[in-house]
Amino acid sequence: MDSPGVPQQAGASTVAPLADTDAKVYRRRWIILGVLITSLLAIVLDNTVLNVALKTIAEPTVGLGASQSQLEWAINSYTLVFAGLLFTFGVVGDRIGRKRMLMVGLAAFGLFSLVTAYSQSPDQLVWARAAMGLAAAAVMPQTLSIISNVFDPAERPRAIGIWAVAVGIGIAIGPIVGGLLLAHFWWGSVFLINVPFTAAAVVAIAAVVPESKNPNPGRIDYVGVLASIAGLVLVVYGIIQGGDKGSWVHLGVLGPIIAGAAVLAFFAWYEARIRYPSLDVRLFRDPRLSSAIGALSLVFFGMMGALFFLSFYLQSVRGYTPLKAGAFSLAFAVSQMLMAPRSPTLVRRFGAKAVVSTGLLLVTVALISYQLLAVSTPIWVLAVAFFIQGAGMGLVMPPSTEAVMSVVPRERAGAGSALTNTARQVSGALGVAVLGSVLAQVYRSQLSPHLANLPATARDAATSSITASQAVAAKLGPAGQELARLADSSFVHAMHITTLFSAAITLLGALIVMRWMPGRAAATRPAPAAGGALGTAAAPAAAVQPEPVSEARLAEAASVNGDAPLDSAATLDGAATLGGAAWPHGAASANGHAAANGVARPGGSAATEG
């Protein structure tokens, strides 16, 4: 077994941004960001566009007749393969080229979307979705990696903020896009739309995006990849089985969960002892990274679980069409669009801890407000809850993502990008599995006492999901009206219990951030003289001989917590101090301009241009 390598801090990066060494890339950097965001939207949309199609796929006549557990697997087969391979494709992209990997992944995603659209059974749908997850894993890490290599540290928070807004908007408008397609076409159209989208994205990337690689790429960790996927699949399988069986004290439930936990424990132990791990667990020694990952994980756990059952609430309980149901996500999208671009300014003023914890508290409030929803509650109540939840997401995502990317060295940006995406995907999969299982179990226990007069086969079918209950009620004719009413009220009760559980998870995330995420003062301290948070040795102070910086330039340069606009702020890696000296990882240039990592950008200041 290889000896563990020593991870580098972000400030210790030996690779300058492409914009610092290539004037053409510098001029195109915002166009490159636009192309990357456009290419990413197909992947992000697919995460939520399926939610609005779940009820249609569950119907035996116009869909595939999928059960609730099969619907959960249609979501989780994608996310588990996606999450398990993110680190591997991050390393592959670092090795063979991120642009090349991005183009290959998008082409494969379009091909597998075509296969998924024409699935003939729930099992085929699950396997095709897993193939889509494999292709998506090749795409997602490359976008953040390229952003980190195109933008210097001064502009990177702004670029990542825009990227996070796009991700949030994609998540929010997915149900709207799905609703529009289902209003005019069959359920497979929600996947078929990806084909022309990805084809256009491949052409744009080939024309605009620069190639970048890690000069010292790691090896692929085959054992880690297999162990992570096997462990997660076993845990999720056990959780979904718990919801299906209606009991958690069962060998078929506890066995997979315990086995999966053991495999994941082995995975963590193994990753800490090899030189090129797929998940570098040593990175979690930095409280900025560990608390940010915790915030992202818990907020996505609550959000994806809530989106899963709210789709059934809107379509099955309230009777809305897929398009009308999807339209409610506009409130989520608008609030996230308003808050995410402002989060960097709020972070500079109040610190990441205050901003991220406030966002998590807003999400908690939104989830608790779902207690107000009933069968006939005014629907504007849900719209307000969506707006609050979107605002909270807008405060959590950009600062948390930037916190992770600022810890990981630039040449290992693929690993940092994969880490944030893995956190979102794994927590989203667990959110759907756990909250979906809680919902199924509570729904079954609430409805079962009222079904004593039904035949055993009809009784079992009626308690499997609300869609199945309504199908049984429709077959009973006028006598089924009471069953339909009981199914609606039972589902709302189950939703109330599930959202309380979800709110407790996001509240836990807020407490974790308040306790462990470094505050404003901690974030502005220079790197320690001997050994960083990740065990790296800091450069000796004597090795840095910066030229004096004038007071006039100090008025223009902002420290990491200063009041200068985001696109003119000097970063921790290259900010000049009041004594005229730079922090250990940067140096002032001859004209007094601070330069990230000691490299001046072409044509002027590293801190003020752009």
N, C-alpha and C positions, 0 to 999 in steps of 0.2 A: 504494500500500500504506500502511495506517495506520501512524503511528509507534507504537512500543511503549508501552504504558501502564506505569505504575509500580505493581506489586502491593503491597498493604498487608500488614502483619503482623497477626497476630491481635489484638495489643494495640491496634492503631490503629483497630479497628473503631469505626464511628460509630453502630452500631445496637445498642440495648440488648436484652437478652433479653425475650421477650414476658411472662415471669413477673414482670419488674421493673415493667412498665407496666400489666398487666392482672391484677387480683387473682383473677378467675375462672380464668384460665389457670394461675396459680400454684397454686391449690387442686387443679386437675385434672391437674397435670403428670405424675404417675405413672400416672394412668389413660390419659392421652394416650400415654405410652410403651408401655403394655400394648397399646393398639390398634395402634400402629405396628408393634410386634413381631409381633402376630398377622397383620397384613396382609402382613408381609414373609415369613412362614413359607412361604407358597405358592410364592414365588419361589425361596427357598433350598432348600426340599424338592425342587423340580424339578431342581436342579443335580445331585442325587445319586440321586433315586428312579429315574432312568433306568439307573443302573449295574447294579442288580440285575435289570433287565429285558433287558439286552443279549443274554444267551444265548437267551432266549425269542424275541426279535426276529430273531436270527440263524438260528433253525430254520426250514426251509422249510415245515413242516406247520402248526405252531401260530403261527408268526410271519410275517415278511416275507422270510426267506431272505437277510438282509443280510450282506454280506462285512465283514471287519474294517475295511477302509478306509471303507465306508459307515457303519459304527457310529461310527467316529471323527468322521465328518462330521456325524452326527446330534447328537453332543455339541458339536462345534466350530462348526457353523453357528449354534447358539444363542449360544455364548459370544462369538464374534467380532462378530456384530451387536450383541449386548449391550454389549460393551466399546467398540465403535466409536461407539455413540450415547449412551453415558452422559453425556459432557460436554455434548453438545447438549441432551439433556433436562434436565440440571442447569441450563443457562442458560434454557431454556424455562420451567422451573418457577420460577426466580428472577424471570422476567419476568411470566408470566400468573398465578402463584400456585402454591405447592407443593402445597397441599391439592387444588386442582383437577386438577393434573397427576397426582397420586397416584391419584385416583379414576378418571380417564380411563385411566391405564395398567393399573390392576387390572381394569377392565371389559374392556379389549382382551386382557389376558392370559387371562381366562376364556374369551373367544370363540375365541382361537387354540388354546387347550388342547383345546377341543371339536373343532376341525378336525384337530388332530394325532392325537387318539384314533382317528379313523376313516380314517387314511392307508391307502392300498391298495398302496403300493409303497415301497421304500427311498428313492427320489427324492422322493416326496411327503412322506415323513417328514422328510427333510432340509430341504425348503423350509418346511414347517409349523413346524419347530423354529426356523428363522430368524425367522419371524414372531413366535413366542413371545419370542425374544430382543429383538426391537424393543419389544414391550410391557413386558418386564421392565426394559429400560433406562429407561423412563418412570417406573417405580416406585422402583427402588433408591436413586437419589440423593436423592429427596425425604425418605426416612425420616431419614437422618442430618442433612439440612438442617433439618428441623423440630425434631429433638432439640437441635441447636445453637442454635436460635432460641427454644426453650421453656425450656431450662435455662441457668442462669448458669454462669460458669466454675468456681465452687466445686463444683457438683453434676454438672457435665457428665462428668467422668471416671467417676463412678459410673453415670450413665445409659448412657454408651457401653459400660461394662463389662457391664452387663445386656444391652444390645443385642448385644454380641459373643458373650455366652453363648448367646443365642437363635439367632444365626447358626450357631454351632458345633453346637448341639443339632439344628437343622434339617438341617445337613449330615450329622450322624451318624444321625439317625432316618429319613432318607430311604430307605435300603435296607430298613429294617424295614417302613415303610409300603408300599413297593413289593412286598416279599415277602408281606405279608398280602393285598394286592390280587390278586397273581398266583396265590395259593393258591386263590382263589375265582372270579376273573374272568379275562377275556382281557387281553392286554398293554396295550391301549388304556386300561384302567381307571387306569393310573398317571398318565395325563394328565387323564382325565375327572374325577378327584377335585378338580381345581383349580376347577371351575366353581362349585359351591355355596360353596366356601371364599372365592373372590374376591367373590362376590355379597354374602355376609355382611360381608366386610371393607369394601366400599364403603359399606354402610349405617352401620356403626360409625364410619367416618371422617367421614361427613357430619354425624353427631350430636355428635362429641366434639372432633375435631382442629381447631385454629384455623388461619385462613389467614395466610400470610406471604409477602412478596415482597422482592426487592432493590429499594431505591429508585432505584438507578442500574444497571439491568440492562445487560448487554453485548449485542452483536449475535451472531447465529448465524454460526458459521464454517463455511460450506458446503464450501469448499476443504479445510479441515482434516479435516472429517468424512469426505469421500470419500477423501482420501489415506490416512487412518489405516485405514479398512476395507479399501481396495484393497491396501495394503502388507501388512497382517496376513494377509489371505486368500491372497495370493501366497506368503508365507513358509510358512504352514501347509500349503498345497497341495503345495509342493515337498517339505516334510518328510514328509508322508504318502505322496507318490509314492516317496520314497526307501525307505520300508518296503515298499511294494507291489512295487517292481522288484527289491529286494534289492541295489541298488547305488546309491551316492551320486554316483558319477562318471558322470553321465548328463545329457544336455542337458535332458530332461524333468524332472530333479530340480534341478540347479544353476540352470537358467534362471529358473524362478519364484522361487527363493530370492534370487538376485542382484537380480532385478527388484523383488521386494518390499522388500529391504533399501534399494535406491535410492529407492523411493517413500517409505519411512519416514524416510530421511535428509532428503529434501525436506520432509517433514512437519515434522520438528524444526526445520529452517532457517526454514520459513515461519512456524511458530508463534512463533518468537522475534522476529519482525519485524512482527507486527500488533498492534493495540490490544486486540482482543477475541478471543484465541485459544481454541480448544476445549481445548487442553492448554497451560497457562501454564508453559512450561519454565523460566521465571525462578524459579518457586517452588523448584526443585531446588537453588538456591544455599544454602538453609538446610539444614544437615546433619541437623537433627532430621527434616525431611520426607524428604530423599533416602534416609537410612539406614532410616527406617521403611518407606518404599515398597519398598526393596530387601528388607527382611526379609519383608514380606507377600508379595511376588512370589515369592521363592525357596521359601518354605514351602508356598505353594499349588501351585507347579510340582511339587514332590515329592509332595504329598498327592494331587492330582487324578490324576496319572499312576499312582500306586500303587493308588488306588481302582479305576481302570479295569481293571488286569490282575488284582487280587485277586478281583474278582467272578468271573472265569473260573477262577481257581485253586479257589475254594470250590465252584463249581457244576460245572465240567467235570472237574477233576482229582479233587476229593474227593467229588463226587456229592451235595452238599447241595441241598436244595430252595431256591428263592429266599427263603422265609421264614427258614429256618435260616441261610442265608448272610447275610441282612440282620441277623439277631439279633447277630452278632458286633460290629456297630457300636455296640452298647450300651456296650461297654467304652470305646470312644472318647468317647461322649456323657457317661458318668458322670465320667470323669477331667477332661474339659473343663469340666463343670459344677462340679467341685470347685476347679479351678485358676483359671478366668477371674475369678470374683468376688474372689479373693484377690490378683490381680495388681496392682490399684492400691495396696494396702497394701505389697506387696513393692517396688513402684516407689518409694514414699515412703521406704522404709527403705534400699534398696540402689541405687536409680537405674534408669532405663529400660534403660541399656546392659547392666547385669548381668542383669536379668530377661529381656529379649528374647534375648540371646545364649544364656542357659541354656535357654530354650525351644527355640531352633533346635538346640542340641546334643542335647536330648532327642529331637527329631524325627529327627535323624541317627542316634542310637543305635537308635531303633525301626526305621528303614529298614535299617540294617545287620543287625538281628536277623532280618530276613526270610531271611537266608542259612541259618537253621536249619530252614526249612520244606522238607519233602520230600513225597513222595507219601503217606507214612503217618506223618508226624510227629504226636505228640499235639497236638490242636487248641488246647489251652490256651496253647501257645506263641504262637499268633497272637493270642489274646485279650490276653495280656500286652503284646505289641508294640503292639496297638491302644490299650491303656490308656496306655502311655508316650507314644505319638504324640499322643493327645488331650491329655495333660497339657502337652506342649510347645506345642501349638496354643493352649491356654488361656493360656499365658504370653506368647505372641507377639502375638496379635490385639488385645486391649484396649489395651496400651501403644502399639503401633504406630499404631492407628487414632486414639487420642487425640493422639499426637505430630503427626499430619498435621492434624487438626482444630484444634489449638492454634496452628498456623502461619497457617492461612487465616483472613482476616477473617470475622466472623459474617455480614455481608451477602453474602459470596461462599461461603457454606457449601455451596451446591449444587456448586460446583467442587471443594471439598475432599472431599465425599462421593463425587463421581464419580471423583476421583483414586484413592481407596482401592479402590473397586469395580472400576475399570479394571485396577488392578494385579492384583487377585485373578483377574479373568476372563481377562485376556490371558495371565497366567502359567499359569492352569489349562488354557487351550486349548493353549498351547505344551507344557505337561507331558504332556497326552494325546497330542498329535501326536508329540513327540520320543520320549517313553518308549514309546508305542505302536509307533512305527516301529522303534526299537531292538529291542523285544520281537519284532516280526514278523520282522525280519531274522535275529536269532539263532535263533529257532524254526525258520525255514526252513532255515538252514544246518545246524542240528543234526539235523533230521529227514530231509532230502533224501537223504543217503547210504544210508538204509535202505529207500528206496522204488524201487530199481532194477527190481524185478520187477513193478511196477504199470504199467498202460498210461499213456501220456503224459497223457491227459486226467484220469485219476484221480490221477496224481502231482501235477499242478498244483493240483487241487482240495484234495488232502490237505494241502498245505503252506501254504494261504492263511490258515488259522486252526485252533485246536484244535477248535472246533465242527465245522468242515468235515472235519477228520481223523477225528473220531468218527463223523460221518455216513458217510464212506467205509468205515470199519471195520465199521459195522453192516450195510452192504450186502454185505460179504464173508463174513458169517456167522462160523463158528468160525475161519476163516483170518484174520479181522480182529482177533482178540484181541491178537496180537503188535503190530499197528499201533497199537491203542489204548494198549497199554502204552508203546510208544515215544513216542507223542504226549504222554502224561502226563509222562514223564521229560524230554522235550525242552522242554516248556513250563516245567517247574520250573527247568531250567538257564537258559532265557532270562529267567525272572523273577529269578533270582539276579544275572545280569549287569545287568539293568535297575535293580534296587534299589540296586546299588552305584553306578551312575551317578547315581541320584536322591539317594543319601546324600551324594555328593560335592557336589551342587548345594546342599543345605541346609547342609553344612559351610562352603561358600563364603559363604553368607548369614550364618552366625555370625561368620566372620572379618571380613566387611564391617561388621557391627554393632559388633564390638569395636574396629575401627579408626576408624570415622567417626561413630557415634552419640554425641552429647554425653553425658558422664557426669553424675553427680549434682551435682558442683560447677558444671559448665558450665551446667546447666539452671537453677540458682538465681541466676545473675548477673543484674543489671538490664540492660535494653536499652542498647546502646552510645549514647553521647552524640551521635554524628554518624553517622547512617546505620545502618540495621539490616542484618541478614543478607541481606535481599532488596533492598537498595538504597534503603530509605525513610529519610527524615530523621526523627530522633527529636524529640519535643517538647522545647523548651528547658526547663531545670530551673526557671528563673525564672517560667515560666508556671504552675507548680503551686504553690498556696499551701494545703496541707492544715492542718487544725487539729491540735494535739498529741493524741497517743493515750496513754492512761494505761497504767501497767504492768499493771494488772488486766486491761485488754482485751488486752494483748500475751500474757497467759497463756492467753487463750482463742483468739486468732488464731494460725494455723499458717502458716509459710511454705510454699513449694511442696515443700520436702523435710522438713517437720516431722513430728511424731508424732501430731498430732490426727487423729481419724477423718476419713474422706474427705468425709462430708457436713457437716463443720464447718470444713473447711480454707479459708483465704483463698488466692486464687490470685495468680500473678505480676502480673496486671493491677491488683489492688487491695489487695495486702498491705502492711500498715504496717511500716515499718522501726524499728529500735531507737531511732533519733533522732527519732521522731515524725513522719517524713515518708513520704509514699506514693511508690511507684515512679511513673515519668513518666505511665503511662496510667491511673492511678486516684487517688482521693482519699478521705480519711476523712470520714465524715459527722459531724454535730454531736454525736451521742452516742458517738462513738468507734468506730463499727462500720465496718469496711472494706467498700467497695462496689465491685463489679466495674464497671470503666469509669466510676466516679464516680456510678453510679445506685443508689440504695437500693431494695431490694425492698419491695413493699407490706406494711405491718404489722410491719416489724422489720428485723433485721440481714441484710445480704446474705450473711454468712458462716456464721451459726449456725442459721438456721431451716431446717426441712425434714428 
